């Protein structure tokens, strides 16, 4: 496979003939100082390539990925989907010429789904963009989000005709899939690009039983995390773009502005290796994983009261179960899974999310299902009503542009005294990292009640300066 993966080949060549470097990193490839924790840590500069990048292996690998995904532009990232999401926000804002009275970037608008990850919301802060929110439908059977409707985007663009782009996250964190083709048509009818955070969909488009990926459905740019469903290192991600609605130079500038100047070569090489594997064996490996998930779903569907997300609008590779009808507490179920050495992607009172990748097998999924079924039986109780998750309940009240609030003079106030004030902070249940409160939004009783419920349900509430959530930072 190395013959078709230039970054992987460069990483292997380095290991086969290690130099005596007088460059960073400071461990100088010695494993006797801090141990094997640094094994495989090869830099891009003076590692995979020369210090001057004269071999061009990164550009070659990005070109191969662009070809595979049918894109005109591809950039690799060692900063995860967070980095490339924020790069896209900067690319959309670039060249507008808008500045506010202080000379900072102005408050151009974008239509954006509230279910997007916190990284994109903080990208709005970096780029000086103001959100016009659109919301997904909530499935009454599960309390979980479906896709954003195209007519919601059309209405938002009519409300804000000066918007520069439409941003959505699809598939959702729980695996539901929206109408990307319809969203692209709605965005293009408004003469703006559709940008999709498809972090959980690096496998889409590479097996006939999987949905097509966003670029195939008309999106102008998408973000994928190679480390989520493909066998790449943590933090491995890509941004891919097509067409004339995204300026390649602006995207490059956004990537470079927010990227490290010391990218980890092992992460880059793993993206290249995952791409080569997907191109060569992806359909076969994904077929095996999909078959294993089908068996797992069938067994889980036999558990009384347990709802298993499934159907045409669900990622076939994701296993999300709703526990409300069983009466079992998801935190207790998670503890059983942890004790069995089976950590899951997310667990809260009413839901378990198990992330499957092409590395999974009938054996690994069989162990998960057996333990999960036994745990639900052990903790079964009176059925509970279905309630939407904390991240999907709030209709935000935007009081000022996110950037203006983020950089405003602040003060810290007790939680209940914060009602009516404007938040400086972004606060989100994690996972999934979808904000309940973002910079520039008014703090309401509903926001505080939602955060309290999330904590009571065993969800970690993250990113607030006060981790106990007794206080919040607000605009002074």
Secondary structure, DSSP 8 states (H G I E B T S, - for coil): -GGG-HHHHHHHHHHHT----SSS-TTTT-STTT-GGGTT--BIIIIIS-TT-TT-HHHHHHHHHHHHHT-SEEEEESSHHHHHHHHHHHHHHTT---B-TTSSB--EEEEEETTS-HHHHHHHHHHTEEEEEE---B-TTTS-B----HHHHHHHHHHTTT--EEEEE-S-TT-B---HHHHHHHHHHTT-EEEEE-TT-TTTTSSTTS---GGGGT-SEEEEEHHHHSS--TT-EEEEE-SSSS-HHHHHHHHHHHS-SS-BHHHHHHHHHHHHHHHHHHHHHHHHHHHHHHHHHHHHHTSTT-EE--STTB-TTEEEEE-GGGT--HHHHHHHHHHTT---SEEETTEEEEE--TT--HHHHHHHHHHHHHHHHHH--S-------GGGS----B-S-HHHHHTS-EEEEEGGGGTTSBB-S-EEEETTTEEEE-TTBB--HHHHHHHHHHHHTT-EEES-SSTT-SEEEEE-
